[in-house]
Amino acid sequence: MIALFRLLARAPLPLMHALGGLLGWLVWALAPDYRRRFRENAAQAGLAPEQWRPAIAAAGRMAAELPWLWARPAGESVLPRVRQWTGDEALGAALASGRGAIVISPHLGCWELLGQALGERFLASHGPITALFRPPRKPWMAALMEGSRDRPGLHMLPTDVSGVRGLMRALKKGGYTGILPDQVPPTGQGVWAPFFGRPAYTMTLVPRLAQLTGAQVFLGVCERLPRGRGYAVRLQPLDAPALADPKASPEEAATAMNQGIEQLILSLPGQYVWDYARYKAPRAEMETAR
């Protein structure tokens, strides 16, 4: 698998996106449970079929991007693939003020590329982006993903108490991080808050970090451009008072965060991972986080 990924990493992006689109529709045709969950989640968000249908092919394109993201040559930059930047000045200003920044990006667009692109773009002026990372259980996949995390502009920490403390130290020093905010956290690390009108177990990590460090929270997305032309990165401040107020309850802060995430997803519904089990019950807390 590692050799195959390295080979596919050299294929042109338009070709990989075209093949990925076909893969997305193939999985759709062969997996009834996948179709059901996809439709239910999109309907929960109030979307018509013409709004969510492009996400079927987008799911396959997401898989087709992984060889390049994980196994490209060590010195190859991601920045030439990013054709457009919007809102990076606001993020730069927050970092220049010493305030620190938390970029949250749900399972939307190419979130893997977003962190790498931000780390490279701001490396010279503000150092690497700091993020938490839990290696997968499969050895071959762990080896591939380890290579993707060992890139210029990335500083990875373990998903345990020590990692969270390191993240907090980085933010207090004016650094920045990227977090997937719509992941279902372990029991004890979240609260129930509405997500598209239905209770979802929502992480409290982002509000806690913002409240304790004063870091500015940004919404971020790395959008795939048509026909494999590259990507567009969009960033915007999430102006939610509950995220900055230590007196706000965890439920209030989580609700405010979810509202921002909803708006971001609805701006690009054709690239959200609608089959993600967002409403599942939380798993038992990890040993390392106790």
C-alpha positions in Angstrom: 0.0 0.0 0.0 2.8 2.4 0.8 4.4 1.8 -2.6 1.0 2.3 -4.3 0.4 5.5 -2.5 3.8 6.8 -3.5 3.1 6.0 -7.1 -0.3 7.6 -7.1 1.1 10.7 -5.4 2.8 11.5 -8.7 -0.4 11.4 -10.7 -1.9 14.7 -11.9 -4.5 16.1 -9.6 -7.2 16.5 -12.4 -6.8 12.7 -13.1 -7.1 11.8 -9.5 -10.1 13.9 -8.9 -11.8 12.5 -12.0 -11.1 8.9 -10.8 -12.1 9.9 -7.3 -15.5 11.2 -8.5 -16.2 7.8 -10.2 -15.1 6.1 -7.0 -17.6 8.2 -5.0 -20.5 7.2 -7.2 -19.4 3.5 -7.1 -19.5 3.4 -3.3 -22.8 5.2 -3.4 -24.2 2.5 -5.7 -22.9 -0.5 -3.7 -23.5 0.7 -0.1 -27.1 1.0 1.0 -26.3 1.9 4.6 -24.0 4.6 3.4 -26.7 6.0 1.2 -29.3 6.0 4.0 -27.0 7.8 6.5 -25.9 10.3 3.8 -29.5 11.1 2.9 -30.7 11.3 6.6 -27.9 13.7 7.6 -28.4 15.9 4.6 -32.2 16.0 5.2 -31.5 16.9 8.8 -29.7 20.0 7.5 -32.7 20.9 5.4 -31.0 20.4 2.1 -32.6 19.5 -1.2 -31.1 16.6 -3.3 -29.6 19.0 -5.8 -27.6 20.7 -3.0 -26.1 17.6 -1.5 -25.7 15.4 -4.5 -22.3 16.8 -5.5 -21.0 15.5 -2.2 -21.2 11.9 -3.5 -18.4 12.5 -6.0 -16.6 14.8 -3.5 -16.3 11.9 -1.1 -14.4 9.9 -3.7 -12.2 12.9 -4.5 -11.3 13.1 -0.9 -10.0 9.6 -0.9 -8.2 10.2 -4.2 -6.3 13.1 -2.7 -4.8 11.1 0.1 -1.8 9.6 -1.8 -0.5 13.1 -2.6 -1.3 14.4 0.9 0.4 11.5 2.7 3.1 10.2 0.3 4.4 13.0 -1.8 8.1 13.7 -1.8 9.3 15.3 1.4 10.3 18.6 -0.1 7.2 19.2 -2.2 5.2 22.2 -1.0 1.4 22.3 -1.0 1.2 26.0 -1.6 1.3 25.9 -5.4 -2.0 23.9 -5.3 -3.8 26.7 -3.4 -5.0 29.0 -6.1 -7.0 31.4 -3.9 -6.7 32.8 -0.4 -9.5 34.7 1.4 -9.3 35.9 5.0 -5.6 35.1 5.5 -4.9 38.7 6.3 -7.3 38.5 9.3 -5.6 35.4 10.6 -2.2 37.1 10.1 -3.4 40.1 12.0 -4.5 38.0 15.0 -1.2 36.3 15.1 0.7 39.5 14.7 -1.2 40.9 17.7 0.1 38.0 19.8 -3.4 36.9 20.5 -3.1 33.4 19.0 -5.7 31.7 16.7 -7.7 28.5 16.6 -8.8 27.5 13.1 -11.7 25.1 13.1 -12.6 23.2 10.0 -15.2 20.5 9.9 -15.3 17.4 7.6 -15.6 19.8 4.7 -13.5 20.1 1.5 -9.9 19.0 1.9 -9.3 19.6 5.6 -6.1 17.6 5.5 -4.6 20.2 3.1 -5.8 23.2 5.1 -3.5 22.6 8.0 -0.5 21.9 5.8 -1.2 25.0 3.8 -1.6 27.3 6.8 1.6 25.9 8.4 3.6 26.6 5.3 2.1 30.0 4.6 2.7 31.4 8.1 5.9 29.4 9.0 8.3 32.2 8.3 6.3 34.9 10.1 4.7 33.0 13.0 6.2 29.5 13.2 4.5 26.2 12.6 0.9 25.3 13.2 0.5 23.2 16.3 -2.1 20.4 16.2 -3.1 17.2 17.9 -2.7 13.9 16.1 -3.7 10.3 17.0 -2.0 7.7 14.7 -4.3 5.1 13.2 -4.2 1.5 14.4 -3.2 -0.1 11.1 0.6 -0.1 10.8 0.8 0.7 7.1 -1.6 3.6 7.4 0.3 4.9 10.5 3.5 4.9 8.5 1.9 6.8 5.7 0.2 9.4 7.9 3.4 9.9 9.9 5.1 11.0 6.7 2.2 13.5 6.0 2.6 15.0 9.5 6.4 15.3 9.2 6.2 18.4 7.0 7.5 21.9 7.2 5.1 24.1 9.1 3.6 21.3 11.2 4.1 20.7 14.9 2.2 17.6 16.0 1.3 16.7 19.6 -0.3 13.5 20.9 -4.1 13.4 21.7 -3.7 13.2 25.4 -3.4 15.5 28.4 0.2 16.4 27.6 -0.8 17.3 24.0 -3.6 19.6 25.2 -1.3 21.3 27.6 1.2 21.8 24.8 -1.5 23.2 22.6 -2.5 25.7 25.3 1.1 26.8 25.8 1.4 27.4 22.1 -1.8 29.5 22.0 -0.8 31.6 25.1 2.5 32.4 23.2 0.5 33.7 20.3 0.7 30.5 18.2 -2.1 28.9 16.2 -3.7 25.5 15.8 -6.2 23.7 13.5 -8.9 21.5 15.0 -11.7 19.3 13.5 -14.6 20.5 15.6 -17.3 18.1 14.4 -15.6 15.0 15.6 -17.5 13.1 18.3 -15.2 13.3 21.4 -14.9 10.7 24.1 -17.3 10.6 27.1 -16.5 13.5 29.5 -14.9 15.7 26.8 -18.0 17.1 25.3 -21.6 18.3 25.9 -24.9 17.8 24.0 -25.6 20.7 21.8 -27.8 21.2 18.7 -26.3 20.5 15.3 -28.7 21.2 12.5 -31.6 21.0 15.0 -30.6 17.6 16.5 -28.6 17.0 19.7 -25.0 16.0 18.9 -22.2 15.3 21.4 -19.9 18.3 20.8 -16.4 18.8 21.9 -15.6 21.4 24.6 -11.9 21.6 23.7 -12.3 24.5 21.3 -14.3 26.8 23.7 -12.1 25.9 26.6 -8.9 26.7 24.7 -10.4 30.0 23.4 -11.7 31.0 26.9 -8.4 30.2 28.7 -6.0 31.7 26.2 -7.9 34.5 24.5 -7.2 33.1 21.1 -9.4 34.2 18.2 -11.5 31.4 16.7 -11.6 31.2 12.9 -13.8 29.1 10.6 -11.7 27.6 7.8 -12.3 25.6 4.7 -10.1 24.3 1.8 -12.5 24.1 -1.1 -11.8 21.9 -4.1 -11.9 23.9 -7.4 -13.6 22.3 -10.4 -11.7 19.9 -12.8 -8.8 19.5 -10.4 -7.6 23.0 -10.8 -6.5 23.2 -7.2 -7.9 24.6 -4.0 -9.3 27.8 -2.5 -8.7 28.5 1.2 -11.3 30.6 3.0 -10.9 31.9 6.6 -13.3 34.0 8.6 -13.4 35.0 12.3 -16.1 33.3 14.3 -17.5 36.2 16.3 -19.4 34.3 19.0 -19.2 35.9 22.5 -19.7 32.6 24.3 -16.4 31.3 22.9 -14.5 34.2 24.5 -16.5 34.4 27.8 -15.2 32.1 30.6 -18.5 32.6 32.3 -20.5 31.0 29.4 -21.7 27.5 30.1 -20.1 24.7 28.1 -23.5 24.1 26.4 -23.8 27.8 25.4 -20.2 27.8 23.9 -20.8 24.5 22.1 -24.0 25.7 20.6 -22.4 28.9 19.4 -19.6 26.9 17.8 -22.0 24.5 16.1 -24.0 27.4 14.7 -20.8 28.7 13.0 -20.0 25.3 11.7 -23.5 24.9 10.3 -23.1 28.2 8.4 -19.8 27.1 6.9 -21.1 23.7 5.8 -24.2 25.3 4.2 -21.9 27.6 2.2 -20.4 24.5 0.5 -22.8 21.5 1.1 -21.5 19.7 -2.0 -18.2 19.0 -0.3 -19.3 18.0 3.2 -18.9 14.4 4.4 -22.6 13.8 4.9 -22.2 10.1 5.9 -20.2 11.0 9.0 -21.9 9.6 12.1 -22.2 13.0 13.8 -25.1 12.0 16.0 -23.6 8.8 17.5 -23.1 8.3 21.2 -19.6 9.1 22.5 -17.1 6.3 23.1 -15.5 5.6 26.4 -12.7 8.0 27.3 -9.2 7.0 26.1 -6.8 5.7 28.7 -4.2 8.3 27.7 -6.7 11.1 28.4 -7.6 10.1 31.9 
